[in-house]
């Protein structure tokens, strides 16, 4: 079972702690009482998506024994205009560094997007998720 908790610090600032004991700061915009000292909860969803799929892709490429020297996952999203302002469109860009064959990169991304990434599977319930990638040979 996964766990998480948040504790109010001051204003709209919270400290969030996962079941592993690691903590992060959450906050909101000053216009709604925050001090802009931490990430917004909806940003964390995108970070979770990026982290989930990045870990999948890195793991798969390493299992393929390719020359993976780095990986960056950039996520951009659009939200609904009305509450609840869920994500409606998400684009995931993979930047793969190293001498990675195109076929291996595509397969790793497809496996993550279609089979392994739990965050992607959940967000796909409300958002259209697209992806692209590029390989930067060093």
N, C-alpha and C positions, 0 to 999 in steps of 0.2 A: 504494500500500500504506500502511495506517495503522500507526503505531507508538506504543508507550508503554513506559515503564520505571518501576520503583519502586526506591528505595534506602533501606535501613534506616538510620535516624538513631540511635535509642535506644529501648529498651523495645519498644513496638509502634508507634512513630511512624516513618512513612515519608515520603519526598518522592517524589511521582509527577510524571513529566514526559511530556508528549505529544510527538509528532513535530514539532509546531510550536515546541517549546522552552518552552512555558508550564508552570509548575509549581504544584502544590497540595500541601497537607499532609494525610496520612491518619493516623488514629490509632484507638485502640479505647478501650473502657471501662476504668477502673482495675481493675475486678474480674478482668480477664484480662491485666493487665500494661501497659495503656495509660495515658496521662495526659490523655486527652480534649482534645487540642490540635488535632484536625482532624476532618474528615468521615469517616464510616464508608464502606467500599467499596459497601455496598448503598444508602446514601444517594446516592452518586454516580450510580448507575444511575437513580434517580428524578430527580435533577437533570439528567441527560443527556436523559431523556425529556421533561422540562419544557422544556429549552432547545431540543431538536430541534423539537418541535411549535410552540413559541412563534415560532421563526424562520420556520417555514413559514407560520404564520397571519399574522404581520406582513408578510412578503413578499407574500403573496397579496392581503391587504387594501390594501397600498400600490399594487399593480398595478391594483387596482380603483378607485384614486383616491378612496377614502373618507376621511372625517375621523377617522383613527386618531390618538388623542392619547396612548394608553398601552395596555399589555397586561401582564397578570399571569397566570401559570399556576401553579395550586396543585395539588399531587399528594399523595394519601393512598393508602397501600397496606397490604394484609394479607399476611403471610407464612405459609408452611406451618409446622406445629408441629415437624416432624422434619427432620433433615438430608437433603439440602441444603435449607435453608430458603428456597426460591424464593418470589418473589411470586406469590400466587394471585389476588388481586383488586387492581385499581388503579383509582382514580377521578381523573380530570383535570378540574379546574374552570378555565375561561377567564373572566377578568374583562377585558372590553374597554372602554376609555375613549374617548369621543368620540361624534360623531353618526354612528354606523355602522348602516346598515340591517340589520335582523334577518336577512334573506335572505343578504346578503353575509357576515355573521359565520358563519352556519351552513354555507354553502358552503366557506368557507376552512377551517373546522375539519374538515369531512368530508373535504376533499381531503388535509389533513395526516394525519388518522387512517387513512384508507383507502388512500392512494396514496404520499405523500411521506415520512412520518416513519419512518426506518429503525429508530430506537430502539423505537417503538411496534410495528413489525412483529416485531422480535425478542422483545420482552417478551410479546407476544400469544401466543407459543408455550407459555407456562406460566401466564399470568394472563388473567383476564377483565378487559378494559379498558372502562370506561364513562366518559362525559364529560357535562359540563353547561356552560352558559355564561350569562353575564349581561352586559348592556350598560349601562354607567354613562354617561349623557349629561351632559356638563359644560356 
